Amino acid sequence: MRKILQLHLRRMLLVAMVAVGMTMPLVAQTFTANRLNYSISNGEATIVSFVKGEKIDTLRIPDVIEYNNASYPVVAIADKAFRSSSSTVAAYMGANIKTIGNEAFAMDSKLDTVYLNEGLLSIGNYAFQNSKLTFISLPASLTHFGECVF
């Protein structure tokens, strides 16, 4: 009887451990490449920011980034990723960008040209607010246009 009770307790403990493990959030991996900080989650990369102290006058977002012998499509620019940059004049989005976060390029005192990719779905609130834009291409694929984008 004692062995049967121990067996049931072990099974219950195993089930509980599996259940807890399934509810824990996965932590995104972060890394730096080509003067940009990235976060990887669910097999996709998001640009988080410039490397501290870096200045890039022409920002070219890659289609794909390599990390640990694997390729990840670059699908998003995080909220405030390039906010208050004082060096970027032009930005070219990679083919896989689907989302530009809130305030991603806000307060960029030199940004005047942005080429957005076909396939872009969402531009967040205040994404380009108080930048010096004179040209931006808006793709037909765009389905969400946040508040006060410019």
QUIRA-V131524 format. One record per helix or strand of 2 or more residues. SS is the DSSP state (@ for helix, = for strand). FROM is the first residue (numbers start at 1). LEN is the number of residues. Records with the same first field share a line. If there is no record, write none. Layout:
SS=FROM-LEN / FROM-LEN
This chain:
@=2-22
==29-5 / 36-6 / 44-7 / 58-3 / 64-4 / 70-8 / 90-3 / 99-2 / 113-3 / 122-2 / 135-3 / 144-2
